[in-house]
Amino acid sequence: TDTETMNVIVPDLLTPGDITTPADTTICLGEDQPAIANATVGTVAAGDTVAYQWQYLPVGGVGGWQDIAGSTAVALAAAQVVLTTTSQFRRLAFSTRNGVPCEGTPSLVDGNPGTITITVDNRAVPTVTNNDPDANNIICDSFAIVFTAGGTLAGDTIAWLVDGNPVGVATQVWSPAAGTINDGEAVSVQITTAAPGGCTYTSVAQTITVQADPIATLASNATGDTICSVDSITITAGPAGQANYQFELGVGNVVQNGAGNTLTTTAITADTAVIVTVTNAGGCT
């Protein structure tokens, strides 16, 4: 008979070590994932070697924890993962011998069991709406346009921009005086989220077409605009070639409304205010 003895080795991880939560755990979309430092290394039984694998888990993701390729050092370098959503991070510690690693154990975080959460400040881009009744961003010079920012939250800092330049307005609604916006200028809104994110998002710009209001004039064929009662008078409105002319003999007494810019009347029997409202092809008056 003969007897042979084999010693089967089982690598033994004594402690998994400890990692440190970064000072800033909130990043903006597109920013680098922050570095995560080592606090204490893992310890293993004599003859064993400690090894590490960093992993991450997107919040709400499927498939469980994912290894971070190439991240097997004691600390995790910055920019190892492109994050588009809030994610958890952990470091697994292994005891290995003869190239055989045994199941990893998560390192402690700041001395306690857990993971490190990196929050991605990933907000929807804000929107801009206005009170243009035709909803085509074409307004008259005399129209008081009002812009409203959408997609804002409490704590956001708001800045209105014209052609990319701040105008010094920080409210959700901006009501510039008529004539403030010039033809072809682009209006957008920018929000900066509250700390700790402090991320900036800018809306798509609205390009505003501003049409000039016609400057109404009146002239008559009467000397000094003076006639005798029931005499005929011809009154001509300018500028010529506009879409519509509304004549009133006294406020509210419309006597002619149409494309003609000349009014001939014998209806004036006393001092009377003649009023014309001129409307151009763009609907500006």
Phi, psi and chi 1 to 4 in degrees:
 res  aa     phi    psi   chi1   chi2   chi3   chi4
   1 THR       -  161.1   62.8      -      -      -
   2 ASP  -146.5  148.9 -170.5   21.4      -      -
   3 THR  -127.2  133.7  -59.6      -      -      -
   4 GLU  -125.5  137.3  177.8   69.9   21.2      -
   5 THR  -115.0  133.4  -60.2      -      -      -
   6 MET  -119.0  130.4  174.3 -176.5  -69.1      -
   7 ASN   -95.7  109.3 -175.0   30.9      -      -
   8 VAL   -87.4  125.7  176.8      -      -      -
   9 ILE   -97.2  134.2  -59.4  168.7      -      -
  10 VAL  -119.8  109.7  177.8      -      -      -
  11 PRO   -56.8  143.0  -24.0   35.4      -      -
  12 ASP  -127.2  114.9 -174.2   15.2      -      -
  13 LEU   -87.4  118.7  179.7   70.8      -      -
  14 LEU   -83.2  -48.9  -57.8  179.4      -      -
  15 THR  -139.6  144.9   61.9      -      -      -
  16 PRO   -86.3   -3.5   31.6  -34.9      -      -
  17 GLY    81.3 -172.8      -      -      -      -
  18 ASP  -145.5  141.0 -164.8   -7.9      -      -
  19 ILE  -120.0  164.2   56.1  176.7      -      -
  20 THR  -115.3  131.3  -58.2      -      -      -
  21 THR   -65.4  131.0  -59.3      -      -      -
  22 PRO   -60.7  156.1  -18.9   30.5      -      -
  23 ALA   -64.4  -36.1      -      -      -      -
  24 ASP  -118.1  112.4 -174.3    0.3      -      -
  25 THR  -107.7   12.8   57.4      -      -      -
  26 THR  -120.3  128.0  -60.1      -      -      -
  27 ILE  -125.2  159.5   62.8  173.2      -      -
  28 CYS   -87.0  155.9  -58.1      -      -      -
  29 LEU   -57.8  127.9 -174.1   64.9      -      -
  30 GLY    95.4  -12.6      -      -      -      -
  31 GLU   -80.6  160.8  -71.6 -175.8  -16.8      -
  32 ASP   -70.0  142.1  -70.5  -17.4      -      -
  33 GLN   -62.6  134.4  149.6 -101.8  -46.4      -
  34 PRO   -73.0  156.5   27.4  -34.3      -      -
  35 ALA   -69.8  149.5      -      -      -      -
  36 ILE  -121.8  122.6  -59.5  176.8      -      -
  37 ALA   -89.4  155.1      -      -      -      -
  38 ASN   -82.2  139.3  170.9   65.7      -      -
  39 ALA  -102.1  -51.7      -      -      -      -
  40 THR  -140.7  146.5   59.1      -      -      -
  41 VAL   -80.9  159.0  -62.6      -      -      -
  42 GLY   -72.7  156.1      -      -      -      -
  43 THR  -120.7  147.2   58.8      -      -      -
  44 VAL  -133.3  168.8  -66.2      -      -      -
  45 ALA   -68.0  158.3      -      -      -      -
  46 ALA   -55.3  133.2      -      -      -      -
  47 GLY    91.7  -15.4      -      -      -      -
  48 ASP   -90.6  166.0  -66.4  -11.8      -      -
  49 THR  -124.4  138.2  -58.8      -      -      -
  50 VAL   -88.4  139.9   64.5      -      -      -
  51 ALA  -135.4  161.9      -      -      -      -
  52 TYR  -134.2  154.1  -56.7   99.9      -      -
  53 GLN  -143.1  121.9  176.2   62.6   61.5      -
  54 TRP   -85.8  142.6  -73.0   87.8      -      -
  55 GLN  -135.8  159.6  -64.3 -178.2  -39.3      -
  56 TYR  -140.1  158.7   78.5  107.0      -      -
  57 LEU  -140.8  107.0  174.5   66.0      -      -
  58 PRO   -61.1  136.3  -21.0   33.0      -      -
  59 VAL   -63.7  127.7  172.1      -      -      -
  60 GLY    79.6    2.9      -      -      -      -
  61 GLY   -77.3  165.2      -      -      -      -
  62 VAL  -112.6  157.5  -64.6      -      -      -
  63 GLY    96.8   -3.3      -      -      -      -
  64 GLY    76.8 -166.3      -      -      -      -
  65 TRP   -64.5  140.9  -73.1   91.4      -      -
  66 GLN  -118.0  132.8  -57.0  174.2   41.5      -
  67 ASP   -65.9  141.9  -71.0  -13.7      -      -
  68 ILE   -92.6  112.4  -57.8  173.3      -      -
  69 ALA   -55.4  129.7      -      -      -      -
  70 GLY    78.1   -1.2      -      -      -      -
  71 SER   -98.5   83.6  -64.9      -      -      -
  72 THR  -125.0   13.8   56.5      -      -      -
  73 ALA   -84.8  174.0      -      -      -      -
  74 VAL   -67.4  -26.9   68.9      -      -      -
  75 ALA  -122.8  158.6      -      -      -      -
  76 LEU  -100.5  120.8  179.1   65.6      -      -
  77 ALA   -71.6  158.7      -      -      -      -
  78 ALA   -68.4  157.6      -      -      -      -
  79 ALA    62.5   35.5      -      -      -      -
  80 GLN   -90.1  -20.0  -60.6  -55.7  -62.9      -
  81 VAL  -133.5  135.0 -179.0      -      -      -
  82 VAL   -87.1  111.4  177.0      -      -      -
  83 LEU   -98.2  130.4  -65.3 -179.4      -      -
  84 THR  -115.6   -6.0   58.4      -      -      -
  85 THR  -149.2  159.8 -172.4      -      -      -
  86 THR   -56.1  136.7  -61.6      -      -      -
  87 SER  -143.1  154.5  -60.5      -      -      -
  88 GLN   -99.9  149.1  -65.4  175.4  -66.8      -
  89 PHE  -127.7  148.0  -74.1   77.0      -      -
  90 ARG  -152.6  161.6   70.5 -178.4 -176.5 -179.3
  91 ARG  -117.8  124.3 -177.2 -174.6   71.3 -178.4
  92 LEU   -91.3  137.3  -64.4 -178.1      -      -
  93 ALA  -110.6  137.8      -      -      -      -
  94 PHE  -125.5  148.0  -57.5   85.3      -      -
  95 SER  -103.7  128.2 -178.9      -      -      -
  96 THR  -126.7  151.6   68.4      -      -      -
  97 ARG  -153.2  139.8 -173.1 -177.8  -63.3 -167.6
  98 ASN    57.1   31.1  -61.2  -36.1      -      -
  99 GLY    77.5    7.0      -      -      -      -
 100 VAL  -104.1  111.6  177.6      -      -      -
 101 PRO   -91.2  139.8   31.5  -31.4      -      -
 102 CYS   -95.5  166.7  -70.5      -      -      -
 103 GLU   -50.2  134.1 -176.8  175.4   -2.9      -
 104 GLY   -75.8  153.7      -      -      -      -
 105 THR  -120.8  131.0  -60.5      -      -      -
 106 PRO   -62.7  136.2  -22.2   33.7      -      -
 107 SER   -68.4  157.0  -62.9      -      -      -
 108 LEU   -68.9  161.1  -59.6  177.9      -      -
 109 VAL  -122.0  113.4  176.2      -      -      -
 110 ASP    54.9   35.1  -56.9  -37.7      -      -
 111 GLY    89.5   -0.1      -      -      -      -
 112 ASN  -132.7  155.2  -61.2  -66.0      -      -
 113 PRO   -62.3  144.1  -21.1   33.0      -      -
 114 GLY   154.9 -170.5      -      -      -      -
 115 THR  -131.3  169.7   59.5      -      -      -
 116 ILE  -107.0  126.2  -67.3  173.5      -      -
 117 THR  -101.0  124.5  -61.7      -      -      -
 118 ILE  -104.9  115.6  -57.0  -60.7      -      -
 119 THR   -89.1  129.5  -60.1      -      -      -
 120 VAL  -100.2  116.9  178.8      -      -      -
 121 ASP   -76.9   91.3 -172.3  -29.6      -      -
 122 ASN  -120.2   79.7 -173.5    5.4      -      -
 123 ARG   -92.1  155.6  -72.2  -88.2  -63.9  -80.2
 124 ALA   -68.6  146.4      -      -      -      -
 125 VAL   -65.2  135.2  172.8      -      -      -
 126 PRO   -65.6  165.1   24.4  -33.1      -      -
 127 THR  -122.2  161.6   59.8      -      -      -
 128 VAL  -126.2  129.8  174.8      -      -      -
 129 THR  -123.9  161.7   56.4      -      -      -
 130 ASN  -141.9  175.0   64.1   57.3      -      -
 131 ASN   -97.0   19.1   65.0  -27.9      -      -
 132 ASP   -58.1  117.0  170.9   20.3      -      -
 133 PRO   -64.2  -25.7   20.0  -31.4      -      -
 134 ASP   -89.5   -7.4  -63.4  -35.9      -      -
 135 ALA    55.9   33.0      -      -      -      -
 136 ASN  -121.9    7.7   59.6    4.4      -      -
 137 ASN    61.5   26.6  -64.5  -24.5      -      -
 138 ILE  -113.8  119.5  -59.9  174.4      -      -
 139 ILE  -130.4  164.0   63.9  171.5      -      -
 140 CYS   -88.3  156.3  -59.4      -      -      -
 141 ASP   -59.7  -29.2 -170.8   54.6      -      -
 142 SER   -89.0   -2.4   59.1      -      -      -
 143 PHE   -81.0  130.6 -178.4   72.1      -      -
 144 ALA   -88.7   94.0      -      -      -      -
 145 ILE   -78.0  144.6 -167.9  167.6      -      -
 146 VAL  -124.6  126.3  177.4      -      -      -
 147 PHE  -105.0  140.8  -62.4   98.1      -      -
 148 THR  -128.4  131.6  -58.3      -      -      -
 149 ALA   -87.5  134.1      -      -      -      -
 150 GLY  -113.2  156.5      -      -      -      -
 151 GLY    82.5   17.5      -      -      -      -
 152 THR   -92.4  156.3   63.4      -      -      -
 153 LEU  -128.2  161.7  -63.6  176.9      -      -
 154 ALA   -57.2  134.1      -      -      -      -
 155 GLY    97.6  -14.2      -      -      -      -
 156 ASP   -69.0  146.9  -71.7  -14.7      -      -
 157 THR  -100.8  127.4  -60.9      -      -      -
 158 ILE  -107.6  140.0  -61.3  172.3      -      -
 159 ALA  -140.2  125.5      -      -      -      -
 160 TRP   -88.5  141.1  -73.0   96.7      -      -
 161 LEU  -125.9  142.2  -46.5  174.5      -      -
 162 VAL  -121.2  119.3  173.9      -      -      -
 163 ASP    53.2   36.3  -72.4  -16.1      -      -
 164 GLY    83.7   -0.9      -      -      -      -
 165 ASN  -107.2  131.8  -59.5  -51.4      -      -
 166 PRO   -61.8  141.9  -19.1   31.1      -      -
 167 VAL  -107.3    3.0  -63.7      -      -      -
 168 GLY    83.8   18.5      -      -      -      -
 169 VAL  -110.0  128.4  177.8      -      -      -
 170 ALA  -123.5   25.7      -      -      -      -
 171 THR  -107.8  161.1   53.4      -      -      -
 172 GLN   -65.9  -31.7 -173.4  170.2   12.0      -
 173 VAL  -112.7  130.5  176.4      -      -      -
 174 TRP  -118.0  124.3  177.5   33.8      -      -
 175 SER  -120.3   77.3  -55.7      -      -      -
 176 PRO   -67.0  148.4   26.0  -33.9      -      -
 177 ALA   -62.9  151.2      -      -      -      -
 178 ALA   -54.6  135.5      -      -      -      -
 179 GLY    92.0   -6.7      -      -      -      -
 180 THR   -71.5  -42.7  -59.7      -      -      -
 181 ILE   -84.1  125.4  -55.9  -60.9      -      -
 182 ASN   -92.8  158.9  -62.1  -47.7      -      -
 183 ASP   -57.3  129.3 -175.9   42.3      -      -
 184 GLY    86.8   -2.1      -      -      -      -
 185 GLU   -76.3  147.8  -71.3 -175.8  -30.0      -
 186 ALA  -108.2  126.3      -      -      -      -
 187 VAL  -108.7  130.8  176.3      -      -      -
 188 SER  -140.4  168.5   56.9      -      -      -
 189 VAL  -126.5  142.6   68.5      -      -      -
 190 GLN  -122.3  133.7 -175.0  179.2   83.0      -
 191 ILE  -119.0  144.7   62.8  168.6      -      -
 192 THR  -118.3  123.0  -58.3      -      -      -
 193 THR   -72.6  159.6   60.6      -      -      -
 194 ALA   -67.5  158.7      -      -      -      -
 195 ALA   -60.6  149.3      -      -      -      -
 196 PRO   -87.3    0.5   32.4  -35.3      -      -
 197 GLY   -70.5  -64.9      -      -      -      -
 198 GLY    63.6   34.6      -      -      -      -
 199 CYS   -92.7  149.0  -57.4      -      -      -
 200 THR  -110.6  132.3  -61.1      -      -      -
 201 TYR  -130.8  136.7  -57.9   89.4      -      -
 202 THR  -122.7  134.6  -56.1      -      -      -
 203 SER   -72.5  166.6   72.4      -      -      -
 204 VAL   -67.4  137.8  174.1      -      -      -
 205 ALA   -78.3  146.5      -      -      -      -
 206 GLN  -101.6  119.3  -72.2 -172.8  -13.1      -
 207 THR   -88.4  122.9  -61.1      -      -      -
 208 ILE  -101.6  126.9  -53.1  -60.7      -      -
 209 THR   -94.4  122.6  -61.2      -      -      -
 210 VAL  -111.6  120.2 -178.8      -      -      -
 211 GLN  -100.3  137.8  -62.4 -178.6  -25.2      -
 212 ALA   -70.4  140.2      -      -      -      -
 213 ASP   -74.4  141.0  -65.5  -45.6      -      -
 214 PRO   -67.5  145.4   25.5  -33.3      -      -
 215 ILE   -97.8  106.3  -59.8  175.1      -      -
 216 ALA   -73.1  139.7      -      -      -      -
 217 THR  -134.7  158.0   61.8      -      -      -
 218 LEU  -135.6  139.5  -75.5  172.6      -      -
 219 ALA  -144.3  148.2      -      -      -      -
 220 SER  -124.7  167.3   79.1      -      -      -
 221 ASN   -90.7    7.4   64.7  -17.9      -      -
 222 ALA   -95.8  139.6      -      -      -      -
 223 THR   -62.9  123.5  -59.1      -      -      -
 224 GLY    59.9   22.5      -      -      -      -
 225 ASP    54.5   38.7  -60.0  -30.5      -      -
 226 THR  -121.8  130.0  -56.7      -      -      -
 227 ILE  -139.0  165.7   61.4  171.1      -      -
 228 CYS   -85.6  159.5  -64.3      -      -      -
 229 SER   -54.3  134.5  176.3      -      -      -
 230 VAL    64.7    7.6  -55.4      -      -      -
 231 ASP   -66.6  156.0  -82.0   -4.2      -      -
 232 SER   -80.6  138.9  177.2      -      -      -
 233 ILE  -137.4  139.9 -174.5  172.3      -      -
 234 THR  -111.2  124.8  -62.7      -      -      -
 235 ILE  -117.4  128.8  -59.7  170.5      -      -
 236 THR  -114.3  130.1  -58.0      -      -      -
 237 ALA   -99.2  146.7      -      -      -      -
 238 GLY  -128.0  166.0      -      -      -      -
 239 PRO   -74.5  154.8   28.2  -34.4      -      -
 240 ALA   -73.0  161.2      -      -      -      -
 241 GLY    80.3   15.5      -      -      -      -
 242 GLN   -88.4  171.8  -56.5  -57.3  -60.0      -
 243 ALA   -74.4  -35.0      -      -      -      -
 244 ASN  -155.0  145.4 -166.1   80.6      -      -
 245 TYR  -131.5  123.1  -58.9   83.7      -      -
 246 GLN  -111.1  118.1  177.4  179.3  -74.2      -
 247 PHE  -101.4  137.6  -71.7   89.6      -      -
 248 GLU  -126.8  137.8  -59.1  172.3   53.6      -
 249 LEU  -102.4   89.5  -63.2 -177.1      -      -
 250 GLY    88.7  153.5      -      -      -      -
 251 VAL   -62.2  123.0  176.3      -      -      -
 252 GLY    89.3  -10.1      -      -      -      -
 253 ASN   -95.9   84.2 -179.9   27.3      -      -
 254 VAL   -77.2  124.0  177.9      -      -      -
 255 VAL  -113.7  -14.9  -66.6      -      -      -
 256 GLN  -157.7  135.7 -178.5  173.8  -57.1      -
 257 ASN  -147.5  111.3 -173.2   26.2      -      -
 258 GLY   172.4 -161.4      -      -      -      -
 259 ALA   -78.9  -17.3      -      -      -      -
 260 GLY   -75.6  136.7      -      -      -      -
 261 ASN  -102.5   13.9   71.2  -38.5      -      -
 262 THR  -123.1  133.2  -60.6      -      -      -
 263 LEU  -118.8  124.8  169.9   69.1      -      -
 264 THR  -116.0  125.2  -60.8      -      -      -
 265 THR  -147.0  152.6 -178.5      -      -      -
 266 THR  -117.8   16.1   58.2      -      -      -
 267 ALA   -87.2   -0.1      -      -      -      -
 268 ILE   -90.2  115.3  -62.4  175.4      -      -
 269 THR  -116.3   -6.6   59.7      -      -      -
 270 ALA  -152.5  171.8      -      -      -      -
 271 ASP   -52.2  124.7  -71.3   -2.8      -      -
 272 THR  -138.1  136.1  -59.6      -      -      -
 273 ALA   -83.3  122.5      -      -      -      -
 274 VAL   -98.8  125.1  179.4      -      -      -
 275 ILE  -121.2  136.2  -56.2  164.3      -      -
 276 VAL  -125.7  136.1   67.7      -      -      -
 277 THR  -113.4  119.7  -59.7      -      -      -
 278 VAL  -104.3  131.4 -178.6      -      -      -
 279 THR  -121.5  128.9  -56.6      -      -      -
 280 ASN   -90.5 -178.6   63.6   18.7      -      -
 281 ALA   -63.1  -24.6      -      -      -      -
 282 GLY   -85.0    1.8      -      -      -      -
 283 GLY    85.1    7.8      -      -      -      -
 284 CYS   -85.6  141.4  -59.4      -      -      -
 285 THR  -123.7      -   60.3      -      -      -
